[in-house]
Amino acid sequence: MQAGDFIKPDPLLTRQETRRYVVAELERWLTGRICVHAKEVAVAHDGEPELVAPLVAVGRWPAARLWLVLEGLKGVAEQVGLPADYDEQFHWVGRWAARVCVDHLRGIEAVAPAAQMAVGFVTTDRLPGGRTIDSFWNHSPFAALRSAAPLSDRPPAVVAALVPEESDVEESDSESESEEAAEEAAEAAAIGPVGVDAFLDQMTIDAWKIMHLRVEMPLWVPTAFLGAFIAYIWVLVLVFVSGRR
């Protein structure tokens, strides 16, 4: 797979955001320039799919895979609605393959040989770096929190780095409510109960902020305060001495 064909999702996306991204990116990739490359493969190896099969099997030639999917659909062209125009066939097959891949990621098993070949786009073909697309489907930015110590045991800077922003945890896909609940439960278990420890942590943070707070004031204010304090000490000394006489 060439760099830039399928662009990896941002690792900071939530699970539902990542899944929506993968669905959109699959269709963009499989209906883009890969269709031109697949046509070039078809012209160069017309009638000889066995020549490209070994590289397709190890996930090193997605464009050849798209051509093999097209070849597999030609026998059932009337049932699937394959267009007559040859150039359009590759784009049509790309959209069809993207839907098959999404169905597979959602747990629907591919049965037809052409569909099984198409599933290889997400299970077999390697991205730069060696990962497959299906490895992103269950990604969650909260994975580290599941095995992390409670936040009350960490310094404030670490706590701030681990707690996600509200906008990063908004997930509205009704199809995966159970998965969202599991993520929230894992995050809550990692953070720990909100009680005395959390209150003491907040007090410590507030005290730390006060100690490091810079207050700008005129020079005469601390001088006057120091003078008043010295005068007060002298008054105490004089009262003490007078009382002993």
Secondary structure as a PSIPRED ss2 file (coil, helix, strand):
# PSIPRED VFORMAT (PSIPRED V4.0)

   1 M C   1.000  0.000  0.000
   2 Q C   1.000  0.000  0.000
   3 A C   1.000  0.000  0.000
   4 G C   1.000  0.000  0.000
   5 D C   1.000  0.000  0.000
   6 F C   1.000  0.000  0.000
   7 I C   1.000  0.000  0.000
   8 K C   1.000  0.000  0.000
   9 P C   1.000  0.000  0.000
  10 D C   1.000  0.000  0.000
  11 P C   1.000  0.000  0.000
  12 L C   1.000  0.000  0.000
  13 L C   1.000  0.000  0.000
  14 T C   1.000  0.000  0.000
  15 R H   0.000  1.000  0.000
  16 Q H   0.000  1.000  0.000
  17 E H   0.000  1.000  0.000
  18 T H   0.000  1.000  0.000
  19 R H   0.000  1.000  0.000
  20 R H   0.000  1.000  0.000
  21 Y H   0.000  1.000  0.000
  22 V H   0.000  1.000  0.000
  23 V H   0.000  1.000  0.000
  24 A H   0.000  1.000  0.000
  25 E H   0.000  1.000  0.000
  26 L H   0.000  1.000  0.000
  27 E H   0.000  1.000  0.000
  28 R H   0.000  1.000  0.000
  29 W H   0.000  1.000  0.000
  30 L H   0.000  1.000  0.000
  31 T C   1.000  0.000  0.000
  32 G C   1.000  0.000  0.000
  33 R C   1.000  0.000  0.000
  34 I H   0.000  1.000  0.000
  35 C H   0.000  1.000  0.000
  36 V H   0.000  1.000  0.000
  37 H H   0.000  1.000  0.000
  38 A H   0.000  1.000  0.000
  39 K H   0.000  1.000  0.000
  40 E H   0.000  1.000  0.000
  41 V H   0.000  1.000  0.000
  42 A H   0.000  1.000  0.000
  43 V H   0.000  1.000  0.000
  44 A H   0.000  1.000  0.000
  45 H C   1.000  0.000  0.000
  46 D C   1.000  0.000  0.000
  47 G C   1.000  0.000  0.000
  48 E C   1.000  0.000  0.000
  49 P H   0.000  1.000  0.000
  50 E H   0.000  1.000  0.000
  51 L H   0.000  1.000  0.000
  52 V C   1.000  0.000  0.000
  53 A H   0.000  1.000  0.000
  54 P H   0.000  1.000  0.000
  55 L H   0.000  1.000  0.000
  56 V H   0.000  1.000  0.000
  57 A H   0.000  1.000  0.000
  58 V C   1.000  0.000  0.000
  59 G C   1.000  0.000  0.000
  60 R C   1.000  0.000  0.000
  61 W C   1.000  0.000  0.000
  62 P H   0.000  1.000  0.000
  63 A H   0.000  1.000  0.000
  64 A H   0.000  1.000  0.000
  65 R H   0.000  1.000  0.000
  66 L H   0.000  1.000  0.000
  67 W H   0.000  1.000  0.000
  68 L H   0.000  1.000  0.000
  69 V H   0.000  1.000  0.000
  70 L H   0.000  1.000  0.000
  71 E H   0.000  1.000  0.000
  72 G H   0.000  1.000  0.000
  73 L H   0.000  1.000  0.000
  74 K H   0.000  1.000  0.000
  75 G H   0.000  1.000  0.000
  76 V H   0.000  1.000  0.000
  77 A H   0.000  1.000  0.000
  78 E H   0.000  1.000  0.000
  79 Q H   0.000  1.000  0.000
  80 V H   0.000  1.000  0.000
  81 G C   1.000  0.000  0.000
  82 L C   1.000  0.000  0.000
  83 P C   1.000  0.000  0.000
  84 A C   1.000  0.000  0.000
  85 D C   1.000  0.000  0.000
  86 Y H   0.000  1.000  0.000
  87 D H   0.000  1.000  0.000
  88 E H   0.000  1.000  0.000
  89 Q H   0.000  1.000  0.000
  90 F H   0.000  1.000  0.000
  91 H H   0.000  1.000  0.000
  92 W H   0.000  1.000  0.000
  93 V H   0.000  1.000  0.000
  94 G H   0.000  1.000  0.000
  95 R H   0.000  1.000  0.000
  96 W H   0.000  1.000  0.000
  97 A H   0.000  1.000  0.000
  98 A H   0.000  1.000  0.000
  99 R H   0.000  1.000  0.000
 100 V H   0.000  1.000  0.000
 101 C H   0.000  1.000  0.000
 102 V H   0.000  1.000  0.000
 103 D H   0.000  1.000  0.000
 104 H H   0.000  1.000  0.000
 105 L H   0.000  1.000  0.000
 106 R C   1.000  0.000  0.000
 107 G C   1.000  0.000  0.000
 108 I C   1.000  0.000  0.000
 109 E C   1.000  0.000  0.000
 110 A C   1.000  0.000  0.000
 111 V C   1.000  0.000  0.000
 112 A C   1.000  0.000  0.000
 113 P H   0.000  1.000  0.000
 114 A H   0.000  1.000  0.000
 115 A H   0.000  1.000  0.000
 116 Q H   0.000  1.000  0.000
 117 M H   0.000  1.000  0.000
 118 A H   0.000  1.000  0.000
 119 V H   0.000  1.000  0.000
 120 G H   0.000  1.000  0.000
 121 F H   0.000  1.000  0.000
 122 V H   0.000  1.000  0.000
 123 T H   0.000  1.000  0.000
 124 T C   1.000  0.000  0.000
 125 D C   1.000  0.000  0.000
 126 R C   1.000  0.000  0.000
 127 L C   1.000  0.000  0.000
 128 P C   1.000  0.000  0.000
 129 G C   1.000  0.000  0.000
 130 G C   1.000  0.000  0.000
 131 R C   1.000  0.000  0.000
 132 T C   1.000  0.000  0.000
 133 I H   0.000  1.000  0.000
 134 D H   0.000  1.000  0.000
 135 S H   0.000  1.000  0.000
 136 F H   0.000  1.000  0.000
 137 W C   1.000  0.000  0.000
 138 N C   1.000  0.000  0.000
 139 H C   1.000  0.000  0.000
 140 S C   1.000  0.000  0.000
 141 P C   1.000  0.000  0.000
 142 F C   1.000  0.000  0.000
 143 A H   0.000  1.000  0.000
 144 A H   0.000  1.000  0.000
 145 L H   0.000  1.000  0.000
 146 R H   0.000  1.000  0.000
 147 S C   1.000  0.000  0.000
 148 A C   1.000  0.000  0.000
 149 A C   1.000  0.000  0.000
 150 P C   1.000  0.000  0.000
 151 L H   0.000  1.000  0.000
 152 S H   0.000  1.000  0.000
 153 D H   0.000  1.000  0.000
 154 R C   1.000  0.000  0.000
 155 P C   1.000  0.000  0.000
 156 P H   0.000  1.000  0.000
 157 A H   0.000  1.000  0.000
 158 V H   0.000  1.000  0.000
 159 V H   0.000  1.000  0.000
 160 A H   0.000  1.000  0.000
 161 A H   0.000  1.000  0.000
 162 L H   0.000  1.000  0.000
 163 V C   1.000  0.000  0.000
 164 P C   1.000  0.000  0.000
 165 E C   1.000  0.000  0.000
 166 E H   0.000  1.000  0.000
 167 S H   0.000  1.000  0.000
 168 D H   0.000  1.000  0.000
 169 V C   1.000  0.000  0.000
 170 E C   1.000  0.000  0.000
 171 E C   1.000  0.000  0.000
 172 S C   1.000  0.000  0.000
 173 D C   1.000  0.000  0.000
 174 S H   0.000  1.000  0.000
 175 E H   0.000  1.000  0.000
 176 S H   0.000  1.000  0.000
 177 E H   0.000  1.000  0.000
 178 S H   0.000  1.000  0.000
 179 E H   0.000  1.000  0.000
 180 E H   0.000  1.000  0.000
 181 A H   0.000  1.000  0.000
 182 A H   0.000  1.000  0.000
 183 E H   0.000  1.000  0.000
 184 E H   0.000  1.000  0.000
 185 A H   0.000  1.000  0.000
 186 A H   0.000  1.000  0.000
 187 E H   0.000  1.000  0.000
 188 A H   0.000  1.000  0.000
 189 A H   0.000  1.000  0.000
 190 A H   0.000  1.000  0.000
 191 I H   0.000  1.000  0.000
 192 G C   1.000  0.000  0.000
 193 P C   1.000  0.000  0.000
 194 V C   1.000  0.000  0.000
 195 G C   1.000  0.000  0.000
 196 V H   0.000  1.000  0.000
 197 D H   0.000  1.000  0.000
 198 A H   0.000  1.000  0.000
 199 F H   0.000  1.000  0.000
 200 L H   0.000  1.000  0.000
 201 D H   0.000  1.000  0.000
 202 Q H   0.000  1.000  0.000
 203 M H   0.000  1.000  0.000
 204 T H   0.000  1.000  0.000
 205 I H   0.000  1.000  0.000
 206 D H   0.000  1.000  0.000
 207 A H   0.000  1.000  0.000
 208 W H   0.000  1.000  0.000
 209 K H   0.000  1.000  0.000
 210 I H   0.000  1.000  0.000
 211 M H   0.000  1.000  0.000
 212 H C   1.000  0.000  0.000
 213 L C   1.000  0.000  0.000
 214 R C   1.000  0.000  0.000
 215 V C   1.000  0.000  0.000
 216 E C   1.000  0.000  0.000
 217 M C   1.000  0.000  0.000
 218 P C   1.000  0.000  0.000
 219 L C   1.000  0.000  0.000
 220 W H   0.000  1.000  0.000
 221 V H   0.000  1.000  0.000
 222 P H   0.000  1.000  0.000
 223 T H   0.000  1.000  0.000
 224 A H   0.000  1.000  0.000
 225 F H   0.000  1.000  0.000
 226 L H   0.000  1.000  0.000
 227 G H   0.000  1.000  0.000
 228 A H   0.000  1.000  0.000
 229 F H   0.000  1.000  0.000
 230 I H   0.000  1.000  0.000
 231 A H   0.000  1.000  0.000
 232 Y H   0.000  1.000  0.000
 233 I H   0.000  1.000  0.000
 234 W H   0.000  1.000  0.000
 235 V H   0.000  1.000  0.000
 236 L H   0.000  1.000  0.000
 237 V H   0.000  1.000  0.000
 238 L H   0.000  1.000  0.000
 239 V H   0.000  1.000  0.000
 240 F H   0.000  1.000  0.000
 241 V H   0.000  1.000  0.000
 242 S H   0.000  1.000  0.000
 243 G H   0.000  1.000  0.000
 244 R H   0.000  1.000  0.000
 245 R C   1.000  0.000  0.000
